[in-house]
Amino acid sequence: MLALKLPGSHFDGVFANAVLFHVPTQELPRILRELHATLKSGGALFTSNPRGEGQEGWNGDRYGAFHD
């Protein structure tokens, strides 16, 4: 997600199911702006993320930010 190169105004929708919680909190605003910019006018962004209690960091080789 951090290195995606997305075309502008290209997609009718983006389905980001259980993906954005792998993005560090400090990078999330940029990633959301980029996802918004890749949508056509009136496009939809769907996201879902596991719920947490504000934990963030590495668990083995996987990064997670579990927002409350």
DAGILIN-V768425 format. One record per helix or strand of 2 or more residues. SS is the DSSP state (A for helix, B for strand). FROM is the first residue (numbers start at 0). TO is the last residue. If there is no record, write none. Layout:
# DAGILIN-V768425
ss-><SS;SS>
from-><FROM;FROM>
to-><TO;TO>
This chain:
# DAGILIN-V768425
ss-><B;A;A;B;B;B>
from-><10;19;24;38;54;61>
to-><16;21;36;47;58;65>
